[in-house]
Amino acid sequence: MKARVFVTLKPGVLDPQGKAIHHALEGLGFAGVNDVRAGKLIELDLADGTDDAAIEEMCRKLLANTVIENFRIERLATA
Amino acid sequence: MKARVFVTLKPGVLDPQGKAIHHALEGLGFAGVNDVRAGKLIELDLADGTDDAAIEEMCRKLLANTVIENFRIERLATA
């Protein structure tokens, strides 16, 4: 079973990586970019039957820093 | 207009970050994790009317290293 975890900074938390990407895009001549936020994507290959609670616990304990980050879990259909 | 770009390592490319996460999850006692791959998520806030070709060019020129990474673009409905 596959699952994806998206980890993003909470609104209001400074994002220097996103700022750097934004600046670089402007330097390359891309107009019309208002804002860029950088986050993480973690793809998990899990044993069948792993439940959402277990994945959420993984996020809370390791994958995301819940003080400054939000996370979202997406389960993919079993291959 | 919002768009999300998902950048993932191509299959076969070594992923030490993913390996480290995998090892840490096992260390925390999570069983049943077969594999972990780490990637990036970039959220773009773009001017309305930015077309897919422009976003793809941003990916090819800056956001992804297409030698070792794949990218996927997801446009979100205009708020």
Backbone of each chain as nested JSON, in Angstrom:
{
  "chains": [
    {"id": "A", "residues": [
      {"number": 1, "name": "MET", "atoms": {"N": [0.832, -1.184, 0.0], "CA": [0.0, 0.0, 0.0], "C": [0.874, 1.243, 0.0]}},
      {"number": 2, "name": "LYS", "atoms": {"N": [0.5, 2.178, -0.828], "CA": [1.288, 3.403, -0.873], "C": [0.517, 4.54, -0.227]}},
      {"number": 3, "name": "ALA", "atoms": {"N": [1.249, 5.424, 0.394], "CA": [0.647, 6.638, 0.955], "C": [1.601, 7.791, 0.712]}},
      {"number": 4, "name": "ARG", "atoms": {"N": [1.025, 8.946, 0.546], "CA": [1.841, 10.151, 0.397], "C": [1.536, 11.08, 1.551]}},
      {"number": 5, "name": "VAL", "atoms": {"N": [2.565, 11.681, 2.077], "CA": [2.399, 12.672, 3.132], "C": [2.93, 14.001, 2.608]}},
      {"number": 6, "name": "PHE", "atoms": {"N": [2.091, 15.022, 2.677], "CA": [2.486, 16.366, 2.262], "C": [2.707, 17.202, 3.518]}},
      {"number": 7, "name": "VAL", "atoms": {"N": [3.882, 17.743, 3.649], "CA": [4.197, 18.562, 4.819], "C": [4.422, 19.992, 4.354]}},
      {"number": 8, "name": "THR", "atoms": {"N": [3.628, 20.907, 4.879], "CA": [3.752, 22.312, 4.473], "C": [3.884, 23.195, 5.705]}},
      {"number": 9, "name": "LEU", "atoms": {"N": [4.575, 24.296, 5.544], "CA": [4.694, 25.251, 6.647], "C": [3.338, 25.887, 6.925]}},
      {"number": 10, "name": "LYS", "atoms": {"N": [3.042, 26.135, 8.193], "CA": [1.784, 26.81, 8.533], "C": [1.817, 28.236, 8.011]}},
      {"number": 11, "name": "PRO", "atoms": {"N": [0.648, 28.788, 7.712], "CA": [0.611, 30.183, 7.261], "C": [1.225, 31.077, 8.333]}},
      {"number": 12, "name": "GLY", "atoms": {"N": [2.01, 32.042, 7.892], "CA": [2.612, 32.961, 8.845], "C": [4.023, 32.579, 9.228]}},
      {"number": 13, "name": "VAL", "atoms": {"N": [4.384, 31.31, 9.027], "CA": [5.75, 30.889, 9.338], "C": [6.66, 31.317, 8.179]}},
      {"number": 14, "name": "LEU", "atoms": {"N": [7.748, 31.971, 8.503], "CA": [8.677, 32.434, 7.468], "C": [9.239, 31.261, 6.685]}},
      {"number": 15, "name": "ASP", "atoms": {"N": [9.355, 31.431, 5.369], "CA": [9.804, 30.353, 4.497], "C": [10.955, 30.856, 3.618]}},
      {"number": 16, "name": "PRO", "atoms": {"N": [12.176, 30.841, 4.149], "CA": [13.316, 31.361, 3.38], "C": [13.572, 30.571, 2.098]}},
      {"number": 17, "name": "GLN", "atoms": {"N": [13.302, 29.266, 2.13], "CA": [13.509, 28.453, 0.919], "C": [12.555, 28.898, -0.19]}},
      {"number": 18, "name": "GLY", "atoms": {"N": [11.295, 29.11, 0.191], "CA": [10.324, 29.595, -0.78], "C": [10.71, 30.967, -1.313]}},
      {"number": 19, "name": "LYS", "atoms": {"N": [11.158, 31.842, -0.398], "CA": [11.589, 33.178, -0.81], "C": [12.731, 33.089, -1.83]}},
      {"number": 20, "name": "ALA", "atoms": {"N": [13.676, 32.188, -1.586], "CA": [14.817, 32.04, -2.487], "C": [14.36, 31.556, -3.862]}},
      {"number": 21, "name": "ILE", "atoms": {"N": [13.41, 30.6, -3.872], "CA": [12.881, 30.094, -5.141], "C": [12.171, 31.223, -5.884]}},
      {"number": 22, "name": "HIS", "atoms": {"N": [11.367, 31.993, -5.144], "CA": [10.642, 33.116, -5.731], "C": [11.627, 34.085, -6.393]}},
      {"number": 23, "name": "HIS", "atoms": {"N": [12.661, 34.431, -5.654], "CA": [13.662, 35.371, -6.146], "C": [14.346, 34.823, -7.401]}},
      {"number": 24, "name": "ALA", "atoms": {"N": [14.665, 33.546, -7.373], "CA": [15.347, 32.929, -8.518], "C": [14.444, 32.906, -9.743]}},
      {"number": 25, "name": "LEU", "atoms": {"N": [13.148, 32.634, -9.535], "CA": [12.208, 32.63, -10.665], "C": [12.144, 34.022, -11.294]}},
      {"number": 26, "name": "GLU", "atoms": {"N": [12.088, 35.041, -10.45], "CA": [12.075, 36.406, -10.977], "C": [13.364, 36.71, -11.723]}},
      {"number": 27, "name": "GLY", "atoms": {"N": [14.48, 36.251, -11.183], "CA": [15.762, 36.465, -11.844], "C": [15.831, 35.798, -13.208]}},
      {"number": 28, "name": "LEU", "atoms": {"N": [15.097, 34.696, -13.361], "CA": [15.062, 33.995, -14.651], "C": [14.066, 34.642, -15.608]}},
      {"number": 29, "name": "GLY", "atoms": {"N": [13.35, 35.647, -15.141], "CA": [12.453, 36.377, -16.03], "C": [11.015, 35.909, -16.014]}},
      {"number": 30, "name": "PHE", "atoms": {"N": [10.665, 35.034, -15.057], "CA": [9.266, 34.604, -14.978], "C": [8.461, 35.684, -14.257]}},
      {"number": 31, "name": "ALA", "atoms": {"N": [7.533, 36.275, -14.96], "CA": [6.703, 37.308, -14.349], "C": [5.444, 36.654, -13.779]}},
      {"number": 32, "name": "GLY", "atoms": {"N": [4.757, 37.377, -12.93], "CA": [3.462, 36.902, -12.453], "C": [3.522, 35.864, -11.359]}},
      {"number": 33, "name": "VAL", "atoms": {"N": [4.67, 35.728, -10.709], "CA": [4.735, 34.832, -9.558], "C": [4.533, 35.681, -8.315]}},
      {"number": 34, "name": "ASN", "atoms": {"N": [3.431, 35.449, -7.608], "CA": [3.128, 36.266, -6.433], "C": [3.796, 35.742, -5.175]}},
      {"number": 35, "name": "ASP", "atoms": {"N": [3.829, 34.414, -5.045], "CA": [4.386, 33.847, -3.825], "C": [4.782, 32.407, -4.076]}},
      {"number": 36, "name": "VAL", "atoms": {"N": [5.763, 31.956, -3.328], "CA": [6.204, 30.56, -3.424], "C": [6.369, 30.037, -2.0]}},
      {"number": 37, "name": "ARG", "atoms": {"N": [5.825, 28.851, -1.751], "CA": [6.023, 28.194, -0.455], "C": [6.615, 26.817, -0.736]}},
      {"number": 38, "name": "ALA", "atoms": {"N": [7.639, 26.477, 0.009], "CA": [8.288, 25.178, -0.192], "C": [7.826, 24.207, 0.886]}},
      {"number": 39, "name": "GLY", "atoms": {"N": [7.613, 22.981, 0.502], "CA": [7.202, 21.952, 1.446], "C": [7.862, 20.637, 1.122]}},
      {"number": 40, "name": "LYS", "atoms": {"N": [7.427, 19.604, 1.824], "CA": [8.009, 18.29, 1.614], "C": [6.943, 17.291, 1.208]}},
      {"number": 41, "name": "LEU", "atoms": {"N": [7.382, 16.318, 0.459], "CA": [6.511, 15.228, 0.016], "C": [7.214, 13.941, 0.406]}},
      {"number": 42, "name": "ILE", "atoms": {"N": [6.543, 13.104, 1.179], "CA": [7.155, 11.85, 1.606], "C": [6.279, 10.708, 1.131]}},
      {"number": 43, "name": "GLU", "atoms": {"N": [6.841, 9.833, 0.305], "CA": [6.102, 8.687, -0.214], "C": [6.447, 7.46, 0.615]}},
      {"number": 44, "name": "LEU", "atoms": {"N": [5.404, 6.855, 1.169], "CA": [5.603, 5.684, 2.022], "C": [5.078, 4.444, 1.327]}},
      {"number": 45, "name": "ASP", "atoms": {"N": [5.872, 3.401, 1.341], "CA": [5.407, 2.093, 0.862], "C": [5.176, 1.246, 2.11]}},
      {"number": 46, "name": "LEU", "atoms": {"N": [3.9, 0.999, 2.42], "CA": [3.538, 0.398, 3.699], "C": [2.961, -0.994, 3.511]}},
      {"number": 47, "name": "ALA", "atoms": {"N": [3.046, -1.791, 4.559], "CA": [2.4, -3.102, 4.539], "C": [0.891, -2.899, 4.412]}},
      {"number": 48, "name": "ASP", "atoms": {"N": [0.243, -3.792, 3.675], "CA": [-1.208, -3.692, 3.539], "C": [-1.846, -3.761, 4.922]}},
      {"number": 49, "name": "GLY", "atoms": {"N": [-2.852, -2.973, 5.114], "CA": [-3.561, -3.015, 6.386], "C": [-3.091, -1.965, 7.373]}},
      {"number": 50, "name": "THR", "atoms": {"N": [-2.046, -1.227, 7.01], "CA": [-1.641, -0.119, 7.888], "C": [-2.766, 0.909, 7.907]}},
      {"number": 51, "name": "ASP", "atoms": {"N": [-3.21, 1.275, 9.086], "CA": [-4.363, 2.177, 9.126], "C": [-3.933, 3.64, 9.201]}},
      {"number": 52, "name": "ASP", "atoms": {"N": [-4.91, 4.508, 8.959], "CA": [-4.631, 5.944, 8.941], "C": [-4.045, 6.426, 10.256]}},
      {"number": 53, "name": "ALA", "atoms": {"N": [-4.495, 5.831, 11.355], "CA": [-4.014, 6.28, 12.666], "C": [-2.507, 6.072, 12.775]}},
      {"number": 54, "name": "ALA", "atoms": {"N": [-2.023, 4.953, 12.219], "CA": [-0.588, 4.682, 12.281], "C": [0.191, 5.698, 11.455]}},
      {"number": 55, "name": "ILE", "atoms": {"N": [-0.358, 6.022, 10.273], "CA": [0.334, 6.996, 9.424], "C": [0.335, 8.36, 10.108]}},
      {"number": 56, "name": "GLU", "atoms": {"N": [-0.787, 8.698, 10.724], "CA": [-0.859, 9.991, 11.397], "C": [0.121, 10.054, 12.563]}},
      {"number": 57, "name": "GLU", "atoms": {"N": [0.296, 8.922, 13.24], "CA": [1.249, 8.898, 14.352], "C": [2.672, 9.098, 13.83]}},
      {"number": 58, "name": "MET", "atoms": {"N": [2.965, 8.477, 12.673], "CA": [4.285, 8.685, 12.062], "C": [4.532, 10.168, 11.79]}},
      {"number": 59, "name": "CYS", "atoms": {"N": [3.487, 10.828, 11.285], "CA": [3.616, 12.251, 10.979], "C": [3.882, 13.056, 12.234]}},
      {"number": 60, "name": "ARG", "atoms": {"N": [3.082, 12.769, 13.274], "CA": [3.209, 13.565, 14.499], "C": [4.539, 13.322, 15.189]}},
      {"number": 61, "name": "LYS", "atoms": {"N": [5.026, 12.06, 15.122], "CA": [6.236, 11.741, 15.872], "C": [7.506, 12.069, 15.102]}},
      {"number": 62, "name": "LEU", "atoms": {"N": [7.45, 12.024, 13.764], "CA": [8.706, 12.16, 13.017], "C": [8.613, 13.056, 11.795]}},
      {"number": 63, "name": "LEU", "atoms": {"N": [7.605, 12.839, 10.966], "CA": [7.661, 13.429, 9.625], "C": [7.414, 14.928, 9.615]}},
      {"number": 64, "name": "ALA", "atoms": {"N": [6.554, 15.389, 10.504], "CA": [6.238, 16.816, 10.515], "C": [6.523, 17.397, 11.891]}},
      {"number": 65, "name": "ASN", "atoms": {"N": [6.905, 18.632, 11.916], "CA": [7.036, 19.384, 13.161], "C": [5.743, 20.16, 13.328]}},
      {"number": 66, "name": "THR", "atoms": {"N": [4.857, 19.615, 14.14], "CA": [3.492, 20.158, 14.17], "C": [3.41, 21.542, 14.808]}},
      {"number": 67, "name": "VAL", "atoms": {"N": [4.509, 22.018, 15.364], "CA": [4.51, 23.392, 15.88], "C": [4.449, 24.381, 14.714]}},
      {"number": 68, "name": "ILE", "atoms": {"N": [5.186, 24.073, 13.663], "CA": [5.264, 25.024, 12.544], "C": [4.758, 24.443, 11.23]}},
      {"number": 69, "name": "GLU", "atoms": {"N": [4.429, 23.149, 11.215], "CA": [4.053, 22.531, 9.941], "C": [2.698, 21.844, 10.019]}},
      {"number": 70, "name": "ASN", "atoms": {"N": [1.975, 21.89, 8.915], "CA": [0.779, 21.079, 8.741], "C": [1.137, 19.858, 7.917]}},
      {"number": 71, "name": "PHE", "atoms": {"N": [0.351, 18.799, 8.065], "CA": [0.564, 17.649, 7.176], "C": [-0.77, 17.146, 6.671]}},
      {"number": 72, "name": "ARG", "atoms": {"N": [-0.709, 16.514, 5.514], "CA": [-1.904, 15.948, 4.897], "C": [-1.529, 14.568, 4.386]}},
      {"number": 73, "name": "ILE", "atoms": {"N": [-2.384, 13.599, 4.65], "CA": [-2.101, 12.22, 4.248], "C": [-2.993, 11.842, 3.087]}},
      {"number": 74, "name": "GLU", "atoms": {"N": [-2.436, 11.22, 2.091], "CA": [-3.198, 10.76, 0.928], "C": [-2.866, 9.294, 0.719]}},
      {"number": 75, "name": "ARG", "atoms": {"N": [-3.871, 8.434, 0.824], "CA": [-3.639, 7.007, 0.586], "C": [-3.882, 6.713, -0.879]}},
      {"number": 76, "name": "LEU", "atoms": {"N": [-3.023, 5.905, -1.446], "CA": [-3.209, 5.513, -2.841], "C": [-3.791, 4.11, -2.872]}},
      {"number": 77, "name": "ALA", "atoms": {"N": [-4.559, 3.84, -3.921], "CA": [-5.162, 2.521, -4.065], "C": [-4.068, 1.457, -4.051]}},
      {"number": 78, "name": "THR", "atoms": {"N": [-4.367, 0.334, -3.439], "CA": [-3.403, -0.756, -3.368], "C": [-3.067, -1.232, -4.78]}},
      {"number": 79, "name": "ALA", "atoms": {"N": [-1.788, -1.359, -5.043], "CA": [-1.36, -1.78, -6.392], "C": [-1.599, -3.275, -6.581]}}
    ]},
    {"id": "B", "residues": [
      {"number": 1, "name": "MET", "atoms": {"N": [-4.14, 32.503, -8.894], "CA": [-4.192, 31.088, -9.269], "C": [-3.094, 30.335, -8.534]}},
      {"number": 2, "name": "LYS", "atoms": {"N": [-3.484, 29.215, -7.983], "CA": [-2.493, 28.426, -7.248], "C": [-2.127, 27.186, -8.047]}},
      {"number": 3, "name": "ALA", "atoms": {"N": [-0.891, 26.801, -7.935], "CA": [-0.439, 25.56, -8.557], "C": [0.515, 24.871, -7.599]}},
      {"number": 4, "name": "ARG", "atoms": {"N": [0.499, 23.556, -7.649], "CA": [1.44, 22.792, -6.837], "C": [2.362, 22.009, -7.766]}},
      {"number": 5, "name": "VAL", "atoms": {"N": [3.61, 21.981, -7.431], "CA": [4.573, 21.185, -8.194], "C": [5.144, 20.121, -7.259]}},
      {"number": 6, "name": "PHE", "atoms": {"N": [5.051, 18.87, -7.686], "CA": [5.603, 17.764, -6.907], "C": [6.878, 17.294, -7.591]}},
      {"number": 7, "name": "VAL", "atoms": {"N": [7.965, 17.312, -6.879], "CA": [9.243, 16.892, -7.451], "C": [9.681, 15.622, -6.731]}},
      {"number": 8, "name": "THR", "atoms": {"N": [9.857, 14.554, -7.488], "CA": [10.258, 13.28, -6.884], "C": [11.489, 12.737, -7.59]}},
      {"number": 9, "name": "LEU", "atoms": {"N": [12.297, 11.997, -6.881], "CA": [13.456, 11.36, -7.496], "C": [12.998, 10.276, -8.453]}},
      {"number": 10, "name": "LYS", "atoms": {"N": [13.7, 10.141, -9.568], "CA": [13.356, 9.073, -10.498], "C": [13.637, 7.718, -9.859]}},
      {"number": 11, "name": "PRO", "atoms": {"N": [12.893, 6.692, -10.295], "CA": [13.161, 5.354, -9.756], "C": [14.611, 4.98, -10.044]}},
      {"number": 12, "name": "GLY", "atoms": {"N": [15.257, 4.36, -9.091], "CA": [16.638, 3.929, -9.292], "C": [17.647, 4.917, -8.76]}},
      {"number": 13, "name": "VAL", "atoms": {"N": [17.221, 6.162, -8.556], "CA": [18.145, 7.15, -8.004], "C": [18.19, 6.962, -6.485]}},
      {"number": 14, "name": "LEU", "atoms": {"N": [19.395, 6.871, -5.946], "CA": [19.546, 6.673, -4.506], "C": [18.944, 7.837, -3.736]}},
      {"number": 15, "name": "ASP", "atoms": {"N": [18.278, 7.518, -2.633], "CA": [17.579, 8.528, -1.854], "C": [18.007, 8.424, -0.388]}},
      {"number": 16, "name": "PRO", "atoms": {"N": [19.139, 9.015, -0.027], "CA": [19.623, 8.898, 1.354], "C": [18.668, 9.523, 2.373]}},
      {"number": 17, "name": "GLN", "atoms": {"N": [17.966, 10.593, 1.982], "CA": [17.016, 11.212, 2.908], "C": [15.878, 10.248, 3.232]}},
      {"number": 18, "name": "GLY", "atoms": {"N": [15.356, 9.608, 2.164], "CA": [14.303, 8.621, 2.369], "C": [14.782, 7.464, 3.236]}},
      {"number": 19, "name": "LYS", "atoms": {"N": [16.015, 7.011, 2.977], "CA": [16.589, 5.917, 3.782], "C": [16.68, 6.314, 5.244]}},
      {"number": 20, "name": "ALA", "atoms": {"N": [17.077, 7.542, 5.489], "CA": [17.21, 8.014, 6.879], "C": [15.849, 8.047, 7.566]}},
      {"number": 21, "name": "ILE", "atoms": {"N": [14.828, 8.505, 6.829], "CA": [13.474, 8.548, 7.398], "C": [12.989, 7.127, 7.699]}},
      {"number": 22, "name": "HIS", "atoms": {"N": [13.239, 6.211, 6.755], "CA": [12.852, 4.814, 6.923], "C": [13.483, 4.241, 8.196]}},
      {"number": 23, "name": "HIS", "atoms": {"N": [14.786, 4.474, 8.328], "CA": [15.53, 3.956, 9.473], "C": [14.973, 4.54, 10.775]}},
      {"number": 24, "name": "ALA", "atoms": {"N": [14.657, 5.835, 10.747], "CA": [14.145, 6.489, 11.956], "C": [12.767, 5.946, 12.323]}},
      {"number": 25, "name": "LEU", "atoms": {"N": [11.923, 5.694, 11.308], "CA": [10.59, 5.142, 11.583], "C": [10.723, 3.768, 12.241]}},
      {"number": 26, "name": "GLU", "atoms": {"N": [11.65, 2.947, 11.724], "CA": [11.864, 1.634, 12.334], "C": [12.378, 1.79, 13.758]}},
      {"number": 27, "name": "GLY", "atoms": {"N": [13.26, 2.742, 13.958], "CA": [13.793, 2.987, 15.296], "C": [12.711, 3.387, 16.287]}},
      {"number": 28, "name": "LEU", "atoms": {"N": [11.666, 4.052, 15.783], "CA": [10.55, 4.467, 16.638], "C": [9.54, 3.337, 16.849]}},
      {"number": 29, "name": "GLY", "atoms": {"N": [9.787, 2.198, 16.207], "CA": [8.93, 1.04, 16.433], "C": [7.805, 0.882, 15.428]}},
      {"number": 30, "name": "PHE", "atoms": {"N": [7.796, 1.665, 14.361], "CA": [6.751, 1.491, 13.342], "C": [7.117, 0.303, 12.455]}},
      {"number": 31, "name": "ALA", "atoms": {"N": [6.305, -0.731, 12.499], "CA": [6.559, -1.904, 11.674], "C": [5.808, -1.748, 10.35]}},
      {"number": 32, "name": "GLY", "atoms": {"N": [6.207, -2.527, 9.372], "CA": [5.445, -2.565, 8.13], "C": [5.746, -1.435, 7.185]}},
      {"number": 33, "name": "VAL", "atoms": {"N": [6.856, -0.748, 7.38], "CA": [7.258, 0.264, 6.408], "C": [8.257, -0.395, 5.457]}},
      {"number": 34, "name": "ASN", "atoms": {"N": [7.877, -0.511, 4.192], "CA": [8.745, -1.186, 3.227], "C": [9.757, -0.239, 2.603]}},
      {"number": 35, "name": "ASP", "atoms": {"N": [9.324, 0.958, 2.315], "CA": [10.228, 1.884, 1.641], "C": [9.733, 3.319, 1.862]}},
      {"number": 36, "name": "VAL", "atoms": {"N": [10.658, 4.24, 1.836], "CA": [10.324, 5.657, 1.965], "C": [11.105, 6.426, 0.903]}},
      {"number": 37, "name": "ARG", "atoms": {"N": [10.414, 7.313, 0.204], "CA": [11.088, 8.191, -0.761], "C": [10.738, 9.626, -0.393]}},
      {"number": 38, "name": "ALA", "atoms": {"N": [11.738, 10.456, -0.376], "CA": [11.51, 11.855, -0.022], "C": [11.484, 12.702, -1.284]}},
      {"number": 39, "name": "GLY", "atoms": {"N": [10.603, 13.662, -1.307], "CA": [10.509, 14.56, -2.456], "C": [10.192, 15.965, -1.992]}},
      {"number": 40, "name": "LYS", "atoms": {"N": [9.919, 16.813, -2.952], "CA": [9.647, 18.21, -2.639], "C": [8.277, 18.61, -3.152]}},
      {"number": 41, "name": "LEU", "atoms": {"N": [7.696, 19.535, -2.466], "CA": [6.396, 20.088, -2.843], "C": [6.569, 21.595, -2.893]}},
      {"number": 42, "name": "ILE", "atoms": {"N": [6.266, 22.191, -4.018], "CA": [6.422, 23.638, -4.157], "C": [5.07, 24.229, -4.518]}},
      {"number": 43, "name": "GLU", "atoms": {"N": [4.582, 25.124, -3.683], "CA": [3.289, 25.765, -3.917], "C": [3.524, 27.131, -4.53]}},
      {"number": 44, "name": "LEU", "atoms": {"N": [2.952, 27.352, -5.688], "CA": [3.136, 28.609, -6.402], "C": [1.831, 29.394, -6.383]}},
      {"number": 45, "name": "ASP", "atoms": {"N": [1.941, 30.661, -6.078], "CA": [0.794, 31.571, -6.207], "C": [1.074, 32.427, -7.436]}},
      {"number": 46, "name": "LEU", "atoms": {"N": [0.327, 32.182, -8.495], "CA": [0.645, 32.776, -9.792], "C": [-0.436, 33.758, -10.219]}},
      {"number": 47, "name": "ALA", "atoms": {"N": [-0.046, 34.679, -11.093], "CA": [-1.019, 35.586, -11.682], "C": [-2.019, 34.76, -12.494]}},
      {"number": 48, "name": "ASP", "atoms": {"N": [-3.279, 35.184, -12.473], "CA": [-4.282, 34.481, -13.272], "C": [-3.869, 34.497, -14.733]}},
      {"number": 49, "name": "GLY", "atoms": {"N": [-4.1, 33.4, -15.406], "CA": [-3.786, 33.346, -16.823], "C": [-2.416, 32.764, -17.118]}},
      {"number": 50, "name": "THR", "atoms": {"N": [-1.651, 32.448, -16.081], "CA": [-0.381, 31.764, -16.319], "C": [-0.696, 30.386, -16.898]}},
      {"number": 51, "name": "ASP", "atoms": {"N": [-0.105, 30.059, -18.015], "CA": [-0.475, 28.783, -18.635], "C": [0.463, 27.656, -18.201]}},
      {"number": 52, "name": "ASP", "atoms": {"N": [0.02, 26.437, -18.506], "CA": [0.782, 25.258, -18.101], "C": [2.195, 25.275, -18.656]}},
      {"number": 53, "name": "ALA", "atoms": {"N": [2.346, 25.782, -19.875], "CA": [3.671, 25.787, -20.497], "C": [4.653, 26.604, -19.661]}},
      {"number": 54, "name": "ALA", "atoms": {"N": [4.173, 27.726, -19.114], "CA": [5.047, 28.572, -18.295], "C": [5.46, 27.841, -17.016]}},
      {"number": 55, "name": "ILE", "atoms": {"N": [4.493, 27.157, -16.406], "CA": [4.816, 26.432, -15.166], "C": [5.811, 25.311, -15.469]}},
      {"number": 56, "name": "GLU", "atoms": {"N": [5.586, 24.633, -16.607], "CA": [6.497, 23.547, -16.963], "C": [7.903, 24.079, -17.221]}},
      {"number": 57, "name": "GLU", "atoms": {"N": [7.98, 25.268, -17.813], "CA": [9.299, 25.854, -18.058], "C": [9.997, 26.188, -16.731]}},
      {"number": 58, "name": "MET", "atoms": {"N": [9.21, 26.689, -15.761], "CA": [9.787, 26.956, -14.431], "C": [10.387, 25.68, -13.848]}},
      {"number": 59, "name": "CYS", "atoms": {"N": [9.647, 24.562, -14.015], "CA": [10.121, 23.286, -13.476], "C": [11.413, 22.874, -14.154]}},
      {"number": 60, "name": "ARG", "atoms": {"N": [11.428, 22.961, -15.483], "CA": [12.594, 22.495, -16.224], "C": [13.816, 23.374, -15.958]}},
      {"number": 61, "name": "LYS", "atoms": {"N": [13.579, 24.674, -15.786], "CA": [14.715, 25.584, -15.632], "C": [15.209, 25.687, -14.196]}},
      {"number": 62, "name": "LEU", "atoms": {"N": [14.313, 25.504, -13.244], "CA": [14.735, 25.765, -11.861], "C": [14.274, 24.732, -10.842]}},
      {"number": 63, "name": "LEU", "atoms": {"N": [12.986, 24.398, -10.886], "CA": [12.433, 23.689, -9.726], "C": [12.883, 22.236, -9.636]}},
      {"number": 64, "name": "ALA", "atoms": {"N": [13.061, 21.602, -10.791], "CA": [13.451, 20.187, -10.783], "C": [14.738, 20.002, -11.563]}},
      {"number": 65, "name": "ASN", "atoms": {"N": [15.529, 19.039, -11.125], "CA": [16.698, 18.623, -11.892], "C": [16.261, 17.426, -12.723]}},
      {"number": 66, "name": "THR", "atoms": {"N": [15.952, 17.674, -13.983], "CA": [15.293, 16.618, -14.774], "C": [16.209, 15.444, -15.099]}},
      {"number": 67, "name": "VAL", "atoms": {"N": [17.487, 15.553, -14.771], "CA": [18.369, 14.393, -14.941], "C": [17.995, 13.305, -13.935]}},
      {"number": 68, "name": "ILE", "atoms": {"N": [17.689, 13.715, -12.714], "CA": [17.424, 12.718, -11.667], "C": [16.026, 12.836, -11.06]}},
      {"number": 69, "name": "GLU", "atoms": {"N": [15.274, 13.849, -11.474], "CA": [13.974, 14.055, -10.831], "C": [12.836, 14.135, -11.848]}},
      {"number": 70, "name": "ASN", "atoms": {"N": [11.703, 13.636, -11.449], "CA": [10.466, 13.844, -12.198], "C": [9.674, 14.96, -11.525]}},
      {"number": 71, "name": "PHE", "atoms": {"N": [8.824, 15.627, -12.302], "CA": [7.947, 16.593, -11.665], "C": [6.531, 16.422, -12.193]}},
      {"number": 72, "name": "ARG", "atoms": {"N": [5.579, 16.844, -11.372], "CA": [4.174, 16.772, -11.728], "C": [3.537, 18.088, -11.315]}},
      {"number": 73, "name": "ILE", "atoms": {"N": [2.722, 18.635, -12.197], "CA": [2.099, 19.929, -11.929], "C": [0.622, 19.719, -11.658]}},
      {"number": 74, "name": "GLU", "atoms": {"N": [0.112, 20.358, -10.629], "CA": [-1.313, 20.268, -10.305], "C": [-1.834, 21.688, -10.152]}},
      {"number": 75, "name": "ARG", "atoms": {"N": [-2.782, 22.066, -10.991], "CA": [-3.373, 23.409, -10.883], "C": [-4.568, 23.34, -9.975]}},
      {"number": 76, "name": "LEU", "atoms": {"N": [-4.679, 24.351, -9.104], "CA": [-5.843, 24.392, -8.227], "C": [-6.828, 25.409, -8.77]}},
      {"number": 77, "name": "ALA", "atoms": {"N": [-8.086, 25.17, -8.493], "CA": [-9.12, 26.086, -8.967], "C": [-8.839, 27.487, -8.455]}},
      {"number": 78, "name": "THR", "atoms": {"N": [-9.11, 28.465, -9.256], "CA": [-8.893, 29.855, -8.851], "C": [-9.778, 30.183, -7.654]}},
      {"number": 79, "name": "ALA", "atoms": {"N": [-9.183, 30.783, -6.666], "CA": [-9.939, 31.097, -5.439], "C": [-10.838, 32.305, -5.683]}}
    ]}
  ]
}
